[in-house]
C-alpha cells in the first residue's frame, strides 16, 4: 500500500504554487536528482506531498545561503535519517531525547555568518637562510 504522502497528486503548476516556488525550481530539483516525480500518461510531472516537503526544505536552505548541491545533500541526509528513525520505532526500538527526526528541522542562524579563525602560531619562528 502506498503512503498518502507518497501519492503523486500535484501537477507541476499546483506543486509550485503550494510551496511558493517556480516550476523551473522544481525542474532543477529533478535535474539535481533530489526528487523524481511520477509521470502522467501524457508525460506531465506529478509530485507527492513528501516530494513537496523536500522541495520546500531545499528552498529554505537556499534562502539561508546554501548552494543547491549542498542543500540537496542536506535534505537527502535529513530524509534518510527520518526514515531510519521511523524504522527503529517500527521495529520496537526507542529514540532517546533529541533523536526524534520528526521534530521540525532548522539550521542554526550562525551557519550563515562567515567566521574567521586566527592562524595557529608555530612554536618557533623560521630562520632566514
Secondary structure, DSSP 8 states (H G I E B T S, - for coil): ---GGG---EEHHHHHHHHT--HHHHHHHHHHTS---EE-TTS-EEE-HHHHHHHHHHHHHHHTT--HHHHHHHHHHHHHHHHHHHHHHHTT----TT--TTS-----GGGGS---------SS-----
